[in-house]
Amino acid sequence: AEVKRNFLSVPQGATWMDVTVRDTRTEQDKDASSRLTVLHTVQLLPHAAYKSNEHQRYLNLLPGQATVTSIPVHGGTSCELALARYWSASGSTTLDVDVDFRGV
């Protein structure tokens, strides 16, 4: 499966990142089975283990379905967001991804 990596600039003052992922297939598509997708984010911060700022979530999406994942972030730094179809998931899928930042 192909991994799509994006590097985001987290705005100063942001403490949360809401990632909305939507499967753009329709129920009329020939293969309307669910697709397992992996969402992975990581921020590298000085004097901190990367594991403490890493998040991974498995999304099992049906055609037209959307899900929102809220992830804590540190403002003023970069964040890597990667999406990939799970290695054993068959078929192709096109996803729409929207990222919103918010503070407390």
C-alpha positions as CSV (number, residue, x, y, z in Angstrom):
1,A,0.0,0.0,0.0
2,E,1.2,3.5,-0.8
3,V,1.9,5.8,2.1
4,K,0.9,9.5,1.7
5,R,3.0,11.7,4.0
6,N,2.2,15.3,4.7
7,F,4.2,17.8,6.9
8,L,2.0,20.3,8.6
9,S,3.0,23.5,10.3
10,V,1.1,23.6,13.6
11,P,-0.1,27.2,14.4
12,Q,1.2,28.9,17.5
13,G,-1.3,28.3,20.3
14,A,-2.8,25.2,18.9
15,T,-3.2,22.3,21.3
16,W,-5.4,20.0,19.2
17,M,-5.5,18.8,15.6
18,D,-8.8,17.4,14.3
19,V,-8.3,15.1,11.3
20,T,-11.4,14.3,9.3
21,V,-11.0,11.4,6.9
22,R,-13.7,10.5,4.4
23,D,-13.9,7.6,2.0
24,T,-15.1,9.2,-1.3
25,R,-16.4,5.9,-2.8
26,T,-20.2,5.7,-3.1
27,E,-22.5,2.8,-2.2
28,Q,-23.1,2.3,-5.9
29,D,-19.4,1.4,-6.5
30,K,-18.8,-2.2,-7.5
31,D,-16.9,-3.0,-4.3
32,A,-18.6,-1.4,-1.4
33,S,-16.7,-3.3,1.3
34,S,-14.9,-1.5,4.1
35,R,-11.3,-0.4,3.8
36,L,-8.9,-0.4,6.7
37,T,-6.7,2.7,6.7
38,V,-3.9,3.7,9.1
39,L,-3.6,7.3,10.3
40,H,-0.2,8.0,11.9
41,T,1.1,11.3,13.3
42,V,4.3,12.3,15.0
43,Q,5.9,15.5,16.2
44,L,9.6,15.7,17.1
45,L,10.2,17.9,20.1
46,P,13.5,18.8,21.7
47,H,14.5,16.6,24.7
48,A,11.4,14.3,24.3
49,A,11.1,10.8,23.0
50,Y,9.2,10.7,19.7
51,K,6.9,8.0,21.1
52,S,5.4,10.5,23.6
53,N,4.2,12.6,20.6
54,E,3.2,9.8,18.2
55,H,-0.3,8.7,17.6
56,Q,-1.7,5.9,15.4
57,R,-5.3,5.0,14.6
58,Y,-6.8,2.3,12.5
59,L,-9.9,3.6,10.5
60,N,-12.3,1.0,9.0
61,L,-14.2,3.1,6.5
62,L,-17.2,2.2,4.3
63,P,-18.1,4.2,1.1
64,G,-19.1,7.7,2.0
65,Q,-18.2,7.3,5.7
66,A,-16.2,9.9,7.6
67,T,-14.5,9.9,10.9
68,V,-12.8,12.6,13.0
69,T,-9.7,11.9,15.1
70,S,-8.6,14.5,17.6
71,I,-4.9,14.5,18.3
72,P,-3.0,16.6,20.9
73,V,-0.3,18.8,19.3
74,H,2.3,21.4,20.3
75,G,2.0,24.8,18.5
76,G,4.8,26.3,16.6
77,T,6.3,23.0,15.4
78,S,5.9,20.7,12.5
79,C,3.7,17.6,12.5
80,E,4.0,14.6,10.1
81,L,0.6,13.1,9.1
82,A,0.7,9.9,7.2
83,L,-2.2,7.8,5.7
84,A,-1.9,4.4,4.2
85,R,-4.2,1.5,3.3
86,Y,-3.5,-1.4,5.7
87,W,-1.2,-4.0,4.1
88,S,-3.9,-6.7,3.9
89,A,-6.7,-4.4,2.7
90,S,-7.7,-5.1,-0.9
91,G,-9.1,-2.7,-3.5
92,S,-8.4,1.0,-4.1
93,T,-9.8,3.9,-2.2
94,T,-9.7,7.7,-2.5
95,L,-9.8,9.6,0.7
96,D,-10.6,13.3,1.5
97,V,-8.6,14.6,4.4
98,D,-9.3,17.8,6.3
99,V,-7.2,19.1,9.2
100,D,-8.4,21.8,11.6
101,F,-6.3,23.1,14.5
102,R,-7.8,24.5,17.7
103,G,-6.6,25.6,21.1
104,V,-7.9,25.2,24.6
